[in-house]
Amino acid sequence: MAAKKSEKAPSWVKIKPEEVEKIVLDLAKRGESPSKIGIILRDQHGVPKTKLLGKKICQILKENNMEIQTDKFVVSNKIETLKKHIKDNKHDYSASKSLTKSLWKQYRLKRQQ
């Protein structure tokens, strides 16, 4: 699936789609989630969006039969660890605020589907 006409890669992006695929697969082998892979591509490699180069990150991972660590999984693990922490440290108010934010995020992710 090619990029839309309005979404062309900027002229300053010098990386080729094959190189992006290789980087995405290497990062996925290290256990990074798709959102973290996107951040690494943006910050370290200067790729604004992989979709501009032809494919989304999840699409690349599915085509290469890689396991996708979803955001829901990451958020639910964070919620579990925060609940354990708050149980032991009842006066850690910043952790309870973080738990609330994570619960909001989990609700948003569920609602997106």
BAFI-3210 file (N, C-alpha, C; in Angstrom, 3 decimals, decimal comma, padded with zeros to 6 digits):
// residues 113
n [1|2|3|4|5|6|7|8|9|10|11|12|13|14|15|16|17|18|19|20|21|22|23|24|25|26|27|28|29|30|31|32|33|34|35|36|37|38|39|40|41|42|43|44|45|46|47|48|49|50|51|52|53|54|55|56|57|58|59|60|61|62|63|64|65|66|67|68|69|70|71|72|73|74|75|76|77|78|79|80|81|82|83|84|85|86|87|88|89|90|91|92|93|94|95|96|97|98|99|100|101|102|103|104|105|106|107|108|109|110|111|112|113]
n.u [000,837|000,752|001,931|-000,291|-001,100|-001,027|000,548|003,553|006,946|009,171|011,633|014,038|014,356|016,490|016,698|016,081|013,169|013,723|015,834|014,570|012,768|014,580|015,705|013,410|012,782|015,078|014,846|012,451|013,227|014,759|012,819|011,200|008,253|005,765|005,133|007,325|009,334|008,666|009,231|011,995|012,838|012,083|013,595|016,324|016,923|015,751|013,289|010,174|007,572|006,858|004,911|004,937|006,935|005,855|004,892|003,228|004,483|003,459|002,454|004,774|005,907|003,969|004,107|006,579|006,239|006,617|006,344|004,037|004,259|001,789|000,351|-001,591|-000,817|001,574|000,655|-001,095|000,696|002,174|000,191|-000,297|002,192|002,280|000,056|000,933|003,096|001,838|000,329|002,268|003,391|001,650|001,458|002,533|001,852|002,344|002,718|000,170|-001,213|-000,015|-000,921|-003,647|-003,555|-002,578|-004,684|-006,633|-005,454|-005,549|-008,309|-008,872|-007,500|-008,952|-011,391|-010,837|-010,935]
n.v [-001,161|002,040|005,323|008,084|010,751|013,265|012,739|012,654|011,641|013,821|015,894|015,969|013,538|010,994|008,277|004,965|002,936|000,166|000,163|001,215|-000,850|-002,852|-001,714|-001,525|-004,251|-005,113|-003,641|-004,699|-007,304|-006,835|-006,462|-004,203|-002,135|-001,306|001,474|002,505|001,855|003,589|006,050|005,833|005,659|008,205|009,956|009,090|008,367|010,140|009,782|010,848|009,633|006,232|005,449|007,244|006,281|004,088|001,715|000,858|000,458|-001,769|-003,216|-003,949|-005,631|-007,676|-008,769|-009,969|-011,934|-011,325|-011,061|-008,889|-006,497|-005,178|-001,941|-002,117|-004,319|-003,395|-001,207|-002,508|-004,094|-002,074|-000,974|-003,094|-003,279|-000,747|-000,902|-002,850|-001,474|000,771|-000,508|-001,265|001,226|003,472|006,245|007,347|009,584|010,534|008,216|007,130|008,970|008,508|005,930|006,436|007,910|005,911|004,117|005,645|005,754|003,043|002,703|004,411|003,039|000,656|001,634|002,479|000,292]
n.w [000,000|-000,980|000,019|000,666|-001,650|-000,442|001,688|001,405|001,644|003,308|001,673|003,002|004,260|004,103|004,333|003,175|002,389|002,719|004,515|006,745|007,326|008,082|010,399|012,008|012,365|013,736|016,117|017,073|017,599|019,810|021,643|021,774|021,874|019,328|019,471|020,862|019,051|016,979|018,199|018,575|015,900|015,042|016,740|016,650|014,024|012,304|011,000|010,268|010,135|009,686|007,981|005,913|004,332|003,194|004,664|007,741|011,112|012,565|010,443|009,066|010,992|011,142|008,549|008,636|010,471|013,196|016,745|018,204|020,623|022,291|023,102|025,033|026,551|027,674|029,194|030,975|032,434|033,691|035,303|037,067|038,449|039,618|041,343|043,174|044,265|045,444|047,350|049,191|049,779|050,959|051,159|048,913|046,838|044,279|042,841|042,990|041,483|039,031|038,605|038,251|035,854|034,166|034,237|032,952|030,440|029,727|029,568|027,395|025,351|025,247|024,415|021,844|020,174]
ca.u [000,000|001,592|001,528|-001,227|-000,447|-000,811|001,529|004,801|008,101|009,873|012,863|015,197|014,467|017,415|016,691|015,260|012,195|014,339|016,618|013,609|012,294|015,658|015,802|012,206|012,914|016,119|014,293|011,436|013,949|015,212|011,662|010,567|006,872|005,673|005,193|008,720|010,087|008,395|009,958|013,418|013,029|011,967|014,644|017,694|017,135|015,170|012,139|009,013|006,554|007,188|003,833|005,336|007,828|005,134|004,211|003,213|005,373|002,765|002,340|006,095|006,084|003,080|004,618|007,765|005,820|007,202|005,347|003,815|003,968|000,818|000,329|-002,462|-000,007|002,520|-000,087|-001,614|001,836|002,483|-000,866|-000,065|003,345|001,906|-000,839|001,774|003,886|000,957|-000,067|003,360|003,716|000,335|001,547|003,197|000,755|002,694|002,475|-001,270|-001,603|000,451|-001,854|-004,874|-003,281|-002,458|-006,036|-007,258|-004,865|-006,097|-009,693|-008,835|-007,083|-010,080|-012,452|-010,428|-011,219]
ca.v [000,000|003,230|006,490|008,966|011,860|014,370|012,321|012,244|011,772|015,092|015,769|015,827|012,159|010,311|006,837|004,206|002,060|-001,117|000,402|001,380|-002,191|-003,545|-001,109|-001,920|-005,661|-005,209|-003,129|-005,647|-008,447|-006,411|-006,465|-002,888|-002,067|-000,489|002,907|002,805|001,790|004,845|007,126|005,647|006,046|009,658|010,671|008,699|008,151|011,238|009,350|011,436|008,583|005,141|005,368|008,059|005,486|002,983|000,774|001,147|-000,410|-003,035|-003,932|-004,534|-006,734|-008,772|-009,392|-010,755|-012,870|-010,939|-010,869|-007,466|-006,183|-004,100|-000,912|-002,600|-005,206|-002,556|-000,424|-003,393|-004,447|-000,902|-000,859|-004,125|-002,922|000,413|-001,349|-003,494|-000,426|001,586|-001,343|-001,199|002,623|004,103|007,706|007,767|010,182|010,656|006,899|006,938|009,794|007,782|004,815|006,995|008,222|004,647|003,577|006,422|005,320|001,718|002,917|004,963|001,983|-000,268|002,319|002,636|-000,894]
ca.w [000,000|-001,120|000,797|-000,013|-002,344|000,480|002,681|000,788|002,526|003,102|000,877|003,870|004,729|003,190|004,584|002,234|003,059|003,079|005,719|007,838|007,655|008,796|011,727|012,753|012,742|014,764|017,371|017,534|018,166|021,138|022,528|021,850|021,396|018,115|019,764|021,224|017,797|016,282|018,875|018,270|014,495|014,941|017,452|016,311|012,594|011,541|010,208|010,931|010,228|008,764|006,994|004,768|003,501|002,565|005,540|009,166|011,882|012,834|009,171|008,819|011,931|010,762|007,325|008,972|011,519|014,477|017,794|018,464|022,018|022,161|024,136|026,103|027,377|028,397|030,179|032,025|033,298|034,495|036,308|038,085|039,281|040,433|042,412|044,190|044,909|046,277|048,489|050,161|050,062|050,887|051,105|047,667|046,082|042,861|042,243|042,823|040,339|037,849|038,435|037,687|034,450|033,435|034,098|031,882|029,170|029,439|029,151|026,037|024,423|025,095|023,684|020,437|019,372]
c.u [000,889|001,059|000,581|-000,469|-000,140|000,249|002,772|005,929|008,787|011,187|014,094|015,349|015,292|017,397|015,713|014,306|012,784|015,155|015,705|013,099|013,324|015,775|014,617|012,320|013,970|015,591|013,238|012,091|014,468|014,062|010,970|009,140|006,825|005,755|006,608|009,609|009,900|009,152|011,447|013,711|013,005|013,187|016,051|017,965|016,498|014,023|010,890|007,885|006,945|006,132|004,179|006,231|007,149|004,336|004,242|004,104|004,717|002,631|003,662|006,296|005,210|003,593|005,815|007,522|006,496|006,071|005,256|003,446|003,061|000,902|-000,544|-001,679|000,942|001,811|-000,599|-000,495|002,197|001,466|-000,651|001,088|003,034|000,985|-000,050|002,562|003,036|000,481|000,993|003,641|002,454|000,385|002,291|002,126|001,083|002,477|000,990|-001,802|-001,190|-000,460|-003,153|-004,694|-003,200|-003,824|-006,811|-006,767|-005,427|-007,540|-009,746|-008,482|-008,210|-011,169|-012,116|-010,821|-012,634]
c.v [001,234|004,368|007,356|010,109|013,012|014,040|011,780|012,445|013,106|014,880|015,556|014,428|011,380|008,791|006,145|003,288|000,709|-000,980|000,555|000,021|-002,945|-003,025|-001,540|-003,362|-005,852|-004,746|-004,072|-006,881|-008,124|-006,313|-005,124|-002,954|-001,180|001,015|003,336|002,778|003,086|006,013|007,039|006,049|007,559|010,362|010,356|008,615|009,220|010,842|009,896|010,433|007,483|005,012|006,175|007,278|004,224|002,105|001,264|000,139|-001,764|-003,878|-004,617|-005,749|-007,931|-009,508|-010,286|-011,710|-012,598|-010,749|-009,380|-007,287|-004,957|-003,124|-001,351|-003,462|-004,396|-001,793|-001,319|-003,853|-003,289|-000,742|-001,863|-003,751|-001,714|000,012|-002,018|-002,451|000,401|000,799|-001,281|000,230|003,472|005,614|008,213|008,293|010,341|009,322|006,657|007,797|009,108|006,589|005,301|007,304|006,949|004,002|004,328|005,959|003,960|001,834|003,451|003,901|000,978|000,342|002,462|001,445|-000,989]
c.w [000,000|-000,263|-000,021|-000,670|-001,399|001,532|001,978|001,778|002,255|002,366|001,742|004,461|003,711|003,333|003,630|003,004|003,489|004,365|006,937|008,282|008,480|010,227|012,589|013,223|013,824|016,120|017,945|018,152|019,562|022,132|022,681|021,310|020,151|018,385|020,132|019,973|017,013|016,883|018,569|016,829|014,338|015,535|016,954|014,813|011,721|010,634|010,885|011,147|009,250|007,690|005,746|003,808|002,970|003,497|006,978|009,891|012,133|011,569|008,834|009,718|011,571|009,531|007,598|010,134|012,858|015,485|018,134|019,929|022,024|023,326|025,313|027,085|028,248|029,509|031,303|032,959|034,215|035,616|037,431|039,004|040,161|041,583|043,540|044,970|045,872|047,500|049,589|050,627|049,931|050,741|049,872|046,714|044,607|042,139|042,041|041,674|039,035|037,554|037,791|036,204|033,609|033,236|033,019|030,520|028,755|028,951|027,717|025,019|024,196|024,226|022,199|019,589|018,985]
res [m|a|a|k|k|s|e|k|a|p|s|w|v|k|i|k|p|e|e|v|e|k|i|v|l|d|l|a|k|r|g|e|s|p|s|k|i|g|i|i|l|r|d|q|h|g|v|p|k|t|k|l|l|g|k|k|i|c|q|i|l|k|e|n|n|m|e|i|q|t|d|k|f|v|v|s|n|k|i|e|t|l|k|k|h|i|k|d|n|k|h|d|y|s|a|s|k|s|l|t|k|s|l|w|k|q|y|r|l|k|r|q|q]
***
